[in-house]
Amino acid sequence: MEIHSAAGGGLAAHVRAHLSELRDTEARVAHVVLDQGAELVHLSVSDVAALAGTAPSTVVRACQRLGFRGYQELKIAAARQAPSPEPSRDPDPAARALADTVRAAREALDGVTATVTPERLRTAAGLLDAASRVLVVGAGLSGAVALDTAYRLRALGFAVDAPADPLTAQLAAPQLTAAGVCLAVSHTGATRSTVDAARRARGAGAKVVALTSYARSPLSEAADCTLVAGGQDLVFGLETVASRLAHLTVIDALTLTLLGLRGAPAEAALRLSADVTVDHSY
């Protein structure tokens, strides 16, 4: 498993994306890796084991489950990282909140290139480009990302359905054909209504593209192509906000990829969209 960008938050983003695949003791090792960042280069495998409250063999196993040959290779990836910014210690709650929110967002965005490869983005774009109809689903905070996605795809000339009601989405999913695509957005990848809609779409023969923050989840298991991006454990209570920013960034990249694939028809659709927008502006 390749780490596609070891600079900035690349290693951290990769580790967070695969946390759900680790057992309890292995997850503790992963949290030590996240806490230490570039400072990991100064720690031996025994040091990490002591910090995680486990055995050195578990550290090695955790590294391997994360896609590294062993602890030494993980240390090399850590050494290439830029130091992570420290949480704000400003006594002013508003100033501290602003600084920590920006830090969380920056880390999530820096990690996108570590978990989303150009190859995976092209695969998702290819599935969408070939679709006769696209159903976009997402619930809760991911619902806003789903609506933004639907707007952008419609502006490129796609036939898009994006029901705001989860039950309506589940009714629409099995009505897709083999020529359709369900694009499902879920931070956790475990939102029942979103996962159920994706499964129903796949059961009807449609392709499923997932956008989530975890490499392995019920949603990714139902998907033909999974785009992993987002932030977890960055700032308590703000991880979903950071993830939405990362998800929107991936959608922007996907939209631009589709624009290149579809060429003149997409450009014509964008001109029509611009005309409509101008008509609704003062």
C-alpha positions as CSV (number, residue, x, y, z in Angstrom):
1,M,0.0,0.0,0.0
2,E,1.7,3.2,-1.2
3,I,1.7,6.4,0.8
4,H,1.1,8.9,-2.0
5,S,2.3,12.0,-0.3
6,A,4.5,11.9,2.8
7,A,4.8,15.7,3.0
8,G,2.5,17.7,5.3
9,G,-0.3,15.6,6.6
10,G,0.1,12.8,4.1
11,L,1.2,10.1,6.6
12,A,-1.4,11.2,9.2
13,A,-4.2,11.2,6.6
14,H,-3.2,7.7,5.5
15,V,-3.2,6.4,9.1
16,R,-6.5,8.0,10.0
17,A,-8.2,6.6,6.8
18,H,-7.2,3.1,7.9
19,L,-7.9,3.4,11.6
20,S,-11.1,1.4,11.4
21,E,-9.2,-1.6,10.0
22,L,-7.0,-1.9,13.1
23,R,-7.7,-4.0,16.2
24,D,-7.7,-2.3,19.7
25,T,-4.0,-2.6,20.5
26,E,-3.0,-1.8,16.9
27,A,-5.2,1.3,17.0
28,R,-3.3,2.5,20.1
29,V,-0.1,2.2,18.1
30,A,-1.7,4.2,15.3
31,H,-2.6,7.0,17.7
32,V,1.0,7.1,19.0
33,V,2.1,7.6,15.4
34,L,-0.4,10.4,15.0
35,D,0.6,12.0,18.3
36,Q,4.3,11.8,17.6
37,G,4.3,12.9,13.9
38,A,7.8,13.7,12.6
39,E,9.2,13.1,16.1
40,L,8.6,9.4,15.6
41,V,12.1,9.2,14.0
42,H,13.6,9.6,17.5
43,L,11.7,6.6,18.9
44,S,12.5,2.9,18.8
45,V,10.0,0.2,18.2
46,S,10.2,-0.5,22.0
47,D,9.5,3.2,22.7
48,V,6.4,3.1,20.6
49,A,5.3,-0.1,22.2
50,A,5.7,1.4,25.7
51,L,3.7,4.5,24.7
52,A,0.9,2.4,23.3
53,G,0.9,0.0,26.2
54,T,1.6,-3.1,24.0
55,A,4.3,-5.3,22.7
56,P,6.9,-4.5,20.0
57,S,5.5,-7.3,17.8
58,T,2.1,-5.5,17.9
59,V,3.8,-2.3,16.7
60,V,5.3,-4.2,13.7
61,R,2.0,-5.8,12.9
62,A,0.2,-2.4,13.1
63,C,2.7,-1.0,10.6
64,Q,2.2,-3.9,8.3
65,R,-1.6,-3.5,8.5
66,L,-1.2,0.1,7.6
67,G,0.7,-0.9,4.4
68,F,4.3,-0.6,5.5
69,R,6.9,-3.4,5.4
70,G,7.7,-2.7,9.0
71,Y,8.4,0.0,11.6
72,Q,11.5,1.2,9.9
73,E,9.6,2.1,6.7
74,L,7.0,3.9,8.7
75,K,9.8,5.9,10.4
76,I,11.1,6.9,7.0
77,A,7.6,8.2,6.0
78,A,7.4,10.1,9.3
79,A,10.8,11.7,8.7
80,R,9.6,13.1,5.4
81,Q,6.7,14.9,7.1
82,A,6.6,18.5,7.9
83,P,6.0,19.2,11.6
84,S,2.3,19.5,12.4
85,P,1.3,22.9,13.9
86,E,0.6,22.8,17.6
87,P,-2.9,23.4,18.9
88,S,-3.5,27.0,19.9
89,R,-2.9,28.0,23.5
90,D,-4.4,31.4,23.1
91,P,-6.3,32.3,26.3
92,D,-9.1,33.9,24.2
93,P,-11.7,31.2,23.4
94,A,-12.7,32.8,20.1
95,A,-9.1,33.2,19.0
96,R,-8.3,29.6,20.0
97,A,-11.4,28.3,18.2
98,L,-10.5,30.1,15.0
99,A,-6.9,28.9,15.1
100,D,-7.8,25.3,15.8
101,T,-10.6,25.3,13.2
102,V,-8.2,26.5,10.5
103,R,-5.5,24.0,11.6
104,A,-8.0,21.1,11.4
105,A,-9.1,22.2,8.0
106,R,-5.5,22.6,6.7
107,E,-4.5,19.2,7.9
108,A,-7.6,17.6,6.3
109,L,-6.8,19.3,3.0
110,D,-3.1,18.6,3.1
111,G,-4.0,14.9,3.5
112,V,-6.2,14.7,0.4
113,T,-3.4,13.8,-2.0
114,A,-2.3,11.0,0.4
115,T,-5.6,9.2,0.1
116,V,-7.0,10.2,-3.3
117,T,-4.8,9.1,-6.2
118,P,-5.2,10.5,-9.8
119,E,-5.9,6.9,-10.9
120,R,-8.8,6.6,-8.5
121,L,-10.1,10.0,-9.4
122,R,-10.0,9.0,-13.1
123,T,-11.8,5.8,-12.4
124,A,-14.6,7.6,-10.5
125,A,-14.9,10.2,-13.3
126,G,-15.0,7.5,-15.9
127,L,-17.9,5.7,-14.2
128,L,-19.8,9.0,-14.0
129,D,-19.0,10.0,-17.5
130,A,-20.6,6.8,-18.8
131,A,-23.7,7.1,-16.7
132,S,-27.1,7.9,-18.2
133,R,-28.3,9.1,-14.9
134,V,-26.7,9.9,-11.5
135,L,-28.3,9.5,-8.1
136,V,-26.4,11.5,-5.4
137,V,-27.2,10.5,-1.8
138,G,-26.0,11.8,1.6
139,A,-27.6,12.4,5.0
140,G,-26.9,14.8,7.9
141,L,-23.9,17.1,7.3
142,S,-23.0,15.0,4.3
143,G,-26.3,16.1,2.8
144,A,-24.9,19.5,2.1
145,V,-21.9,18.0,0.2
146,A,-24.4,15.8,-1.8
147,L,-26.5,18.8,-2.8
148,D,-23.3,20.7,-3.9
149,T,-22.2,17.7,-5.9
150,A,-25.5,17.4,-7.6
151,Y,-25.5,21.1,-8.5
152,R,-22.0,20.8,-10.1
153,L,-22.8,17.7,-12.0
154,R,-26.1,19.2,-13.3
155,A,-24.1,22.3,-14.4
156,L,-21.9,19.9,-16.5
157,G,-25.0,18.5,-18.3
158,F,-25.6,15.4,-16.2
159,A,-29.1,14.0,-15.5
160,V,-29.0,14.1,-11.7
161,D,-31.4,13.2,-8.9
162,A,-30.5,14.2,-5.3
163,P,-33.4,13.6,-3.0
164,A,-33.1,15.5,0.3
165,D,-35.3,12.9,2.0
166,P,-33.4,9.6,2.8
167,L,-36.5,7.5,2.2
168,T,-37.0,9.0,-1.2
169,A,-33.3,8.3,-2.0
170,Q,-33.9,4.7,-1.1
171,L,-36.9,4.6,-3.4
172,A,-34.9,6.1,-6.2
173,A,-31.8,3.8,-5.8
174,P,-33.4,0.6,-7.1
175,Q,-35.0,2.5,-10.0
176,L,-31.5,3.0,-11.4
177,T,-30.5,0.8,-14.3
178,A,-27.1,-0.8,-15.2
179,A,-26.3,2.5,-17.0
180,G,-26.8,4.5,-13.9
181,V,-24.4,5.5,-11.0
182,C,-25.1,6.2,-7.4
183,L,-22.7,8.7,-5.9
184,A,-22.9,8.2,-2.1
185,V,-21.3,10.7,0.4
186,S,-20.8,9.7,4.1
187,H,-18.1,10.9,6.5
188,T,-18.2,7.7,8.5
189,G,-19.2,5.4,5.7
190,A,-21.7,3.8,8.1
191,T,-24.8,6.1,7.8
192,R,-27.6,3.5,7.4
193,S,-29.8,5.4,4.9
194,T,-26.8,6.2,2.7
195,V,-25.4,2.7,2.8
196,D,-28.8,1.2,2.2
197,A,-29.3,3.4,-0.9
198,A,-25.9,2.4,-2.2
199,R,-26.7,-1.3,-1.7
200,R,-30.1,-0.9,-3.4
201,A,-28.5,0.9,-6.4
202,R,-25.9,-1.9,-6.7
203,G,-28.6,-4.5,-6.4
204,A,-30.3,-2.9,-9.4
205,G,-27.1,-3.2,-11.4
206,A,-25.9,0.4,-11.2
207,K,-22.3,1.4,-10.3
208,V,-21.6,3.0,-6.9
209,V,-19.0,5.7,-6.3
210,A,-18.4,6.4,-2.6
211,L,-16.9,9.5,-1.0
212,T,-16.0,8.9,2.7
213,S,-13.3,9.4,5.3
214,Y,-12.5,5.8,6.0
215,A,-10.9,3.3,3.6
216,R,-12.9,0.4,5.0
217,S,-16.5,0.8,5.9
218,P,-20.0,-0.6,5.0
219,L,-20.2,2.1,2.3
220,S,-16.8,1.3,0.8
221,E,-17.8,-2.4,0.7
222,A,-20.8,-1.6,-1.4
223,A,-18.9,0.6,-3.8
224,D,-17.2,0.0,-7.1
225,C,-14.9,2.9,-6.5
226,T,-14.2,4.6,-3.2
227,L,-12.6,8.1,-2.8
228,V,-11.2,8.5,0.7
229,A,-10.6,12.0,2.1
230,G,-11.3,13.7,5.4
231,G,-10.1,14.4,8.9
232,Q,-10.5,12.5,12.0
233,D,-9.3,13.2,15.6
234,L,-7.9,16.6,14.5
235,V,-9.8,18.9,16.9
236,F,-12.5,17.4,19.1
237,G,-15.9,18.2,17.7
238,L,-14.5,19.7,14.5
239,E,-13.5,16.5,12.5
240,T,-16.7,16.4,10.5
241,V,-16.3,20.1,9.5
242,A,-12.7,19.3,8.3
243,S,-14.0,16.3,6.4
244,R,-16.6,18.2,4.6
245,L,-14.0,20.6,3.4
246,A,-11.9,17.7,2.2
247,H,-14.9,16.1,0.5
248,L,-15.8,19.3,-1.3
249,T,-12.2,19.6,-2.5
250,V,-12.4,16.1,-4.0
251,I,-15.7,17.0,-5.6
252,D,-14.1,20.0,-7.2
253,A,-11.3,17.8,-8.5
254,L,-13.8,15.3,-9.8
255,T,-15.8,18.1,-11.5
256,L,-12.6,19.4,-13.3
257,T,-11.7,15.9,-14.3
258,L,-15.2,15.4,-15.8
259,L,-14.9,18.7,-17.6
260,G,-11.8,17.5,-19.3
261,L,-13.4,14.1,-20.2
262,R,-16.7,15.6,-21.6
263,G,-15.1,18.5,-23.5
264,A,-17.4,20.6,-25.6
265,P,-20.8,19.3,-24.4
266,A,-19.8,20.1,-20.8
267,E,-18.5,23.5,-21.7
268,A,-21.8,24.2,-23.5
269,A,-23.7,23.1,-20.4
270,L,-21.6,25.4,-18.2
271,R,-22.3,28.3,-20.5
272,L,-26.0,27.6,-20.1
273,S,-25.6,27.4,-16.3
274,A,-23.7,30.7,-16.3
275,D,-26.6,32.3,-18.3
276,V,-29.1,31.1,-15.7
277,T,-27.0,32.3,-12.8
278,V,-26.7,35.8,-14.4
279,D,-30.5,36.0,-14.8
280,H,-30.8,35.6,-11.0
281,S,-28.2,38.2,-10.1
282,Y,-28.7,41.9,-9.6
